[in-house]
Amino acid sequence: MTDGQNNRRTGLARALSKLGFCSRSQAVTLIHAGRVRLNGRLVRDPEKPVLPSKDRIEVDGNELGQADKLYLMLNKPRGLVTSRHDEKGRKTIYSLLPAYTDKNWLAPVGRLDMASEGLLLLTNDSAWGTRIASPDAHVEKTYHVQIGAIAGKELIDRLQKGVSTAEGDFLAVKRASIRRLGKKNSWLEIVLDEGKNRHIRRMLSELGIEVLRLVRIAIGSIQLGDLAKGKARALTNEEKDALAGVK
């Protein structure tokens, strides 16, 4: 939280999130459970106004300070869920991040479904994450997609013109090209600058094409590069600022 933000009143739940302690929804749960005190007094109102630069906030008796901001990139393997907890007991991406999450709350910036792989960003800076994920930001996301069909110009044109789904959504890609052709399948490069849930998979399904693999290789100027599968690293300041449009 910047100095200007610290000097403005905000709701208690939002303050917990901005301090990097937990998500806003998790903060609401903590407050309703009676685990949060403000200046020594128990508070159960998530919208209680606070001044982060002066007020003392405690969770379970521990006073909170400004958490160090973390900005990570992860090479997500196939078969992991992009969530903190899964109601079906499936393994999540957080199993790969104990060194970062033991003392920090981190949220994904956008998602990859369980069957998809590649570049995923995580942060405890909710304002930064919101800017990157906003549809208005039009941050390009680049994918390499293996399909169970031989691609041609007609398919590329159709993806760029867009398709209507059975759910009533109109989906299109910003750019598409053929990377490699095999005897029975092809690799495409697809770029989105906005995305709906399972955007690429749903488009190709409407065209009767099976997705064999889907790998996100870039978000804006950040490239997956040679980061090993299942590994994470911190973004450099230059990467972080460039992605958020900071000059």
C-alpha positions, 0 to 999 in steps of 0.5 A: 500500500502506498503512502497515499493509500495509507493516509486514506480511510478504507474498509477493514476487510479491504485494508487486510487485503491491501496489507497483503495478509489475505484476500478480501473474502477471506478477511470478511470471514476472519472479521465475522469470526471475531478474529480481528481487533482494531486498536484493541477492540473486537470488530465484526464489521468488514466495512468498519473504516480504518486508517492504515497509517495510524490504526493498529490491526490485529489478527489472532492477537498478532499485529499486522504490518505492511507485507513485502510485495511479492510478484511471481511467475510459475510454470504450471504443470498439467493436472493442478487446480489454480486455487488455494483449496479444492472441494474435490481434494485435487492437488493445487498449484500452492503445493509447488509454492511452500517457500513463498506461501508459508508466511504470505498470501498469494493470489493468481492473476487470472487462471489456467484450467486443470488441463492447461499448462504454462505461465501463471502470475501470482502476487499479494499486491491486489491492486497490481493484479487487478490492473493486469487482469482487467479486460480494459488493460488488453494485456496480450496472452500467448498460447501454444495449442496442439489440436487433433486436426490438420490446421489450414487457412480456413481454421485460422480465419474462423478463429480470428473472425470468431464463433458463437457458443451454445451458451450464447457467448461470442468468442474470437482470438486477436491473432492465430497462426500455424506453428507446426503441422504433423500427420494427424495434428497441428500446433497453433499459436493463439493470442488473446487480449481478453479472455473468458472462461476456457476461451480457446477450448470452447472455441475449438470445441464449437468447431469440432476440434479436440485440444490435445495440449494448451500451454501459455507461453507469455503474458504481455512482455513476460515470457515463460522462457526456460523456467522448468515445469513446476518451478517459480521465480520472482519477477524482476522490477523491470518485468513487473513495471512493464507489465503494469504499464509503468514507465 
